[in-house]
Amino acid sequence: MPVITTIDDLKRLHERRVPRMFYDYAESGSWTEQTFRENTTDFEQIRLRQRVAVDMSGRSTKTQMIGQDVAMPVALAPVGLTGMQHADGEIKAARAAEAFGVPFTLSTMSINSIEDVAEATTKPFWFQLYTMRDEDYVARLIQRAKDAKCSALVITLDLQILGQRHKDLKNGLSAPPKLTAKTLANLATKWSWGIGMMGAKRRSFGNIVGHVHGVDDTANLGAWTAEQFDPTLDWGKIAKLKEQWGGKVILKGILDADDARMALKVGADAIIVSNHGGRQLDGAISSIRALPSILEAVGDQIEVHLDSGIRSGQDVLKAMAMGAKGTYIGRAFIYGLGAMGQAGVTSALEVIHKELDLSMALCGETSVAGLGKHNLLIPKGFEGDWQP
Ligand SMILES: Cc1cc2nc3c(=O)[nH]c(=O)nc-3n(C[C@H](O)[C@H](O)[C@H](O)COP(=O)(O)O)c2cc1C
């Protein structure tokens, strides 16, 4: 077992062990990847304020997200095709999250289905919804998530159409991979991935294939998304979805204070400040820079969460100290999954937890509730002085 001390260690193993097409799928942003890059480099701009001679015993990273107890304020973000990074990837990630005590969010575009994950876990997980043109299908999907006792519906708002990621087009991304000379040559070097996949429960989209009338080929993700995703999604439809669900709703993909106010108006329980990990609107602001203005607009009335760019416990600390009430990791857990399956996801969570715990101590804090702007050194003009 390799010694893992950082998320980067897991990323290197992920790259070595998983077919290029799926590594690239995780490791890309849209177009020039400016937003993808700035999600991480903007975190680096913020410094932590070191404090000394503070009793650091009895520390805890425990807190709550949407009223649910969490071992630390870090949920696993919904990630499509997780089951292509490792056989039965969604089941493995959900089990790791459950054992660790953090929420797992299953993507609509997962390989394992809602029912597969429910069967393999004992506690409720969260379900992420993409809205499709086919309203009957969406209604059935919501019912399936209810039947599986999912405890929150995460509705993603920033992907009605797909931002272009050049590598996916060049690699011919598909699930399962199409066997061309190029993919076969690459697969030949990833034998442990291949052996795992031979025994996998599923190799295509478990929530879709067999559940959408007339759709039996989802292999070409780009074409399928263009055809099926609902370009007419608006706030009225979001309010209806909330009603249909009847439980806790988290709106994902908010990057603007005006949209945050709309989310509040439709009665969401929480919002996720997110730019989809830099995979949608290239040129959009990083999530951590967008956070202060959104907190100012709605932070005292709705729970504000954040994702995009978190690669360490120090990043989690920065987001929480700025005022977020929870964070999500996408790639950080995917690197772990691709590297070592369930043990790799656990390892990613352990790395982040240890970094958060020790950094809190070195900042002189013993609880998540105690974190605040007083822990941060934020450069002047960090939010940007943008002309509308
Ligand atoms: C490979 C990949 C697939 C993703 N698929 C989905 C998805 O199906 N649904 C969704 O709402 N977000 C999806 N996202 C976005 C994540 O939920 C999350 O917003 C993003 O990964 C956060 O950025 P980070 O990877 O820097 O942590 C995906 C992200 C990645 C990297």
The ligand as a MOL file (V3000), in Angstrom:
LIG
                    3D

  0  0  0     0  0            999 V3000
M  V30 BEGIN CTAB
M  V30 COUNTS 31 33 0 0 0
M  V30 BEGIN ATOM
M  V30 1 C -15.7450 14.2170 -13.7230 0
M  V30 2 C -16.8090 15.1220 -13.1590 0
M  V30 3 C -18.1460 14.8250 -13.3920 0
M  V30 4 C -19.1390 15.6220 -12.8250 0
M  V30 5 N -20.4530 15.2770 -12.9830 0
M  V30 6 C -21.4130 15.9950 -12.3590 0
M  V30 7 C -22.7650 15.5760 -12.3850 0
M  V30 8 O -23.1080 14.5410 -12.9400 0
M  V30 9 N -23.6860 16.3720 -11.7730 0
M  V30 10 C -23.3440 17.5200 -11.1270 0
M  V30 11 O -24.2080 18.2110 -10.5920 0
M  V30 12 N -22.0680 17.9210 -11.0640 0
M  V30 13 C -21.0880 17.1730 -11.6440 0
M  V30 14 N -19.7820 17.5540 -11.5430 0
M  V30 15 C -19.4310 18.7550 -10.7410 0
M  V30 16 C -19.1880 18.3650 -9.2810 0
M  V30 17 O -20.3910 18.0190 -8.6550 0
M  V30 18 C -18.5710 19.5250 -8.5090 0
M  V30 19 O -19.3380 20.6780 -8.6940 0
M  V30 20 C -17.1350 19.8060 -8.9150 0
M  V30 21 O -16.4340 18.6150 -9.1500 0
M  V30 22 C -16.4360 20.5860 -7.8210 0
M  V30 23 O -15.1400 20.9310 -8.1990 0
M  V30 24 P -13.8330 20.0950 -7.7680 0
M  V30 25 O -13.7780 18.9130 -8.6840 0
M  V30 26 O -12.7530 21.0670 -8.0200 0
M  V30 27 O -13.9970 19.6860 -6.3350 0
M  V30 28 C -18.7760 16.7690 -12.0810 0
M  V30 29 C -17.4280 17.0550 -11.8570 0
M  V30 30 C -16.4440 16.2380 -12.3740 0
M  V30 31 C -15.0010 16.5550 -12.0840 0
M  V30 END ATOM
M  V30 BEGIN BOND
M  V30 1 1 1 2
M  V30 2 1 2 3
M  V30 3 2 2 30
M  V30 4 2 3 4
M  V30 5 1 4 5
M  V30 6 1 4 28
M  V30 7 2 5 6
M  V30 8 1 6 7
M  V30 9 1 6 13
M  V30 10 2 7 8
M  V30 11 1 7 9
M  V30 12 1 9 10
M  V30 13 2 10 11
M  V30 14 1 10 12
M  V30 15 2 12 13
M  V30 16 1 13 14
M  V30 17 1 14 15
M  V30 18 1 14 28
M  V30 19 1 15 16
M  V30 20 1 16 17
M  V30 21 1 16 18
M  V30 22 1 18 19
M  V30 23 1 18 20
M  V30 24 1 20 21
M  V30 25 1 20 22
M  V30 26 1 22 23
M  V30 27 1 23 24
M  V30 28 2 24 25
M  V30 29 1 24 26
M  V30 30 1 24 27
M  V30 31 2 28 29
M  V30 32 1 29 30
M  V30 33 1 30 31
M  V30 END BOND
M  V30 END CTAB
M  END
